[in-house]
Amino acid sequence: MRHPSCRYVRTGFLAALVFILIMGVIGCSGSNKEAAPDAADAQGLYTPGTYTGEAQGLHSVIKVEVTVDANTIQSVKVVEQKDTEGVSDAVFETIPQKVVEGQSLKVDIVSGASVSSNGLIDAIAAALAKAGADIDELKSREPLKAAAKEAITKKTEVVVVGGGGAGLAAAVSAAENGAKVILIEKSPALGGNTIRSGGEFNSYDPARQPKVAMTKALTNELKEILTYDEKEFGDYADTLKTLKEQIKEYFAKGDTTKLFDSPELHMIHTYIGGKRTDLDGKEISGKFELVKTLATNSYGTIQWLESHGAKFQDGIGTVLGALWPRTHHNTEPLGTGYINTMEKSAKELGAEIMLNTKATKLIVENGRIVGVTAEQSDGTPVTLKASKGVVMATGGFGANPEMVVEYNNYWPALDASVKTTNTTNATGDGIVMGKEVGANLWGMGFIQLMPSGQPGTGALSGGVWGSAETQIFVNKEGKRYVNEYAERDVLAAAALEQTDQTFYIISDMTSLGNPDLNGKNVWGDNYQDLIANKNIFMADTLEELAEQMGVPADVFVAEMKKYNTYVENQLDPEFGKKNFGAKLETPPFFATPRTPSVHHTMGGLEINEKAQVLNTEGKPIDGLFAAGEVAGGVHAGNRLGGNAITDIFTFGRIAGASAAGK
């Protein structure tokens, strides 16, 4: 909602949501023996023996051991690396196998772990170079391919296309509603953007809310809502009216120390956050019934996930661009807790999962969607017939730059060179297939840029920061320039106007939850690599931090002191920030360089509240359902941070039940 092979390291959500996102892979162990070349065998492509090689991944050195004979690569073994567990398993499972099977270094990187994939390939190349290999030739050599197997044809009741959060939710839901299910995923591993996201889930929460303190700034925002004019809220006028009554009742009870929230406040925030105007002057806002479905079912979705084994932290915070403290976080890193839980439940409920299987076309018979055709990575053709329905859950098109540029009608200047936070599999496949069978496309012109992408990669990885109320953004001139609590498109637009389109997120020990940097710190072993690679800067004084950042120290220090007075007064007269954490004054201090990158594509297949895909006449297409980023209508022109995970599991659950006939 969600996002690169990243790692969100947490220290307690009430204090801060600490983002330390690290793209990586599961560690392996092994011996590190360098074989001496045998001159007698030094003929052919390689000098036979076993060789080690290493290369930099995103945040750790990857070391491998490669064994060759005179003409073949016999084995590739990963002997050391320290990256994220659960996200990039497929890197080390598939790339060594592909190198050996294909006898080539021209292998596809693993979606969602491109830096780790390239690091592993470079490490293998380094080892092979010691064996006398022609590395350029190996990187250009077409790999040997296994012959396609006999065509596969299967019959089931529900086919789910896509193995991210929405697809797995749909598969579990359909199965628990009694349907036989086959889920197909084009990559070698489940997870999609969900597993690489931070996993933030927005919802009102009657159980956790009372444990969260209400602030003066939030109280003032509720008072401001009481002044809103219902006439300006279109379909949401009655929702605003209900919300006003809730706020009045909250104040009348006299206890305003505990956090206020409700589905109606969530709806109004989603409406405000998504109401935008495109470059042609056309206004868009979230479809009322979809936004209502999202907000009113969000807490029930949390309970549903918990019933399947998912676990959430006790605290509630605010992820970047969420507008209110209603953001929940899973107890597992990134989106791994969701994916692992849903995969386990899907299998226990009897769902069949087919990896390396890319859907190519929807099958239509007598106006009804009755299945899909697909192709496996070795070329094996697959036909899956579905007697009850097909759920499209293939994600958006953020990793398809040509499609982004083609449809963009929001950003005045957006070209194909823009980076993305997305998995490389987010190429719009489901949107294309849906359009071919008459689906209406809704809101396609609106592309969300995440303001906090990593320079050079676009990834969400490689940085540290706290919950949105604690964040301070400064530019290369050392000056604060925006309300850090604003919507993501507002933050991205402001960042694009800064020097080099770059800014720094400033944190201190308090905003990061006071991790123990000297002992067993909550970040694991990788934060030193972040510092060494200048992904983050750390210093004991603001002056030293400014020097590392290359910004004027006097300006930067003055800005920080001024901001802390805003925290004291709970009022930001410069940029209107509406919620604050503690002052940033506890060393060491941290700075993370960031720049905008494509994060979420709001448009997609138009759906209704039952997750049925609608045609160009506004009628449901029989047998076709959609959930997640492939669908359009919920987020309109701009998605609130934390709403994507809520969306994919809420509508994934609905889509599965609808496809099962419930």
C-alpha positions, 0 to 999 in steps of 0.5 A: 500500500506497501512497496521495494524489498524494504524493512520497516524497523519499529520501536513502538508505534506510539512513540514513532514509526521508524522507517529503516527500509532495507532491500535484501535477502535471506542469509545463508552460510557456508565455507569460503575456500578458494581453490588453486587453479589446476594448470593441467585442466586450464582448457575450455571456458573456465579453469576448474575449481571453486572460487569466491566472489563478493559484491555490494548489495543494497546494504550489505556485502553478498559473498558467493562460492562458485564451482566450475569445471572446464566448460560448465558452471556446476554450482553457485552457493551464497555463503554470506549476506545480511539483508531482509528476511522474508522479502527477497527469499526468491533472490537466493532461491532462483538466481543461483539456479538460473545461472547454473541451468542457463549457463549464463549471467543474463538472468532476470532480476527478482521483482522487488529485489533488484539491487540485491539481485544485481549484487548477487549477479555481480558477486557470481561474476566476480567469482567466475572472473577468477576462473578465467571466464569472459564476463561480458560474453556470459552477461550477453549469452542467451541462457539455455532454456528448458523445453516447455512442458505439456500444456496445462488445463485445469478447472476450478470455481474461482481463479485469482490473478495476482499473489500480493495482498489483495490476491491472497485475501481474495483467495482466502475469502473465496476458499473460506466461503466454500469455493475451490480456488487457484491463484496464479502469480507471475513472479517466483514468489508471493508478495507483490507490492504488499510485501515490500510496503511498510504494511501501514493499515488505516482504521478507526479502532475502538480498542486501541484509540483510548490508549492514544492521547489527543493533542491540542493540535488535533483538537483544533482540527476537530473544531475546524471541521465543525466550520465546514460547509456541507454544501461543499462536500457533494455526496459526502454532505450527510457523512459530514453532518454525522461527523459533526454530531460525533465531534459535538458529542465528543466535546460534550462528554468533557473527556478530550484526552483520548484520541477521537476517530470514526469511520466518518472522519476516515471517509472525510479525510479520504474524500479531502485527500482524493479530491483533485483536478486534472490538467484538463480542469476535470475534478475527481473524488472517491466514489462514495460507496467505495470510500464508505465500504473502505472506512466502515469495514476497515476495523472488521478487516483488522479483526479478520486478519487477526482471526487468520493469525496476523498480529498488530502492534498496540499503538496507533501513529500516522504514516506519511500523508495519512492526515490523522493518527489511525495507522496500525502496523503489523508486528512483522517486518514490512508486509511479511506478516500479512503475506505469510499469514494469508499464504498459510491460510490459503493453503490450509483452506485448500487453495492451489498456488501456481508461481511463475505463471503469468496471465495473458487473457481473460476467457469470455463465453456468452458474455461471461468471464469463465477463466484465464489463459496464462504462460509459465516462465518456461513457456508452458501454456496454461488454461484455467477455467473458473465456473464462478468467477475470476478475481483480478489482483495484479496491482497497478502500473507504477513500474511501466514508465511508458504507461505512466507517461501515457496516462498521466494527466496530473503532473505537468512534467513526468517522463519515462526516466522517473524512478518507482518504489514498485515491484518490477511486476507492477506493469498494468497487466490486469488493466490491459486484460480488463480493458480488452473485455470491455471494462471501464477504466476510472481515474487513470490520469492520476499518478501518486508520487511518493515524496520519500523515495531514495535518490538514484533508486526510487526505493523506499529503502535505506532511511530512518524517520519517525511517524509523520507528526515527528518529521521535519523536511529541510532542503539543500539550503537547510530550510524547512519548506512544507507542512510535513503532515500534508498529503503525499502529492502536496509533499511531492510537488513541494519536493520537486521545487527544491534544489536537485528535487532533493530534501532531508528527513530529520530525526532524533533519538526521541522521534525514532523511539530511542533505539539502543545503538550501542547494544542490541539495537532495534535496527539489526546490524545494517544501520552502520551500512546505511551510514557507511553508504551515506544513505543516512547521516548521523551526528551528535550535534545539529552543526555536525549533521549540517556539515555532513548534509552539506547545508549551511549550519547556521540556517539549519540550526535556526530552522530546527530551533524555530520548529521546536517552538512550533511544537511547544505552541502546537501551532505552525504559523509558516506551513500549517502543520496540524499535528506534532510529536515531541521536539527534535532535540535528543542526540544523536541526530539523523538525516535521510536524503529523499526525492520523489518517485512513482508510488501508486497509480490511482486509476484502474478497472472501475468496481462497485462496492461488491468488487464487481468490475463495471463495463463502459455502461456502468454495468457489472461484467459477469464473472469478473471482480477486482481488488487492490491497485488494479481497481479504480474508484477508491482513492480518486486523485491522491491516496492517503498514506496507510489506505492502500493496505486497508484497501487491498485487504478489505476489497480483496476479502469482498472480491473473494466472497463475491466471486464465491457467490456470497 
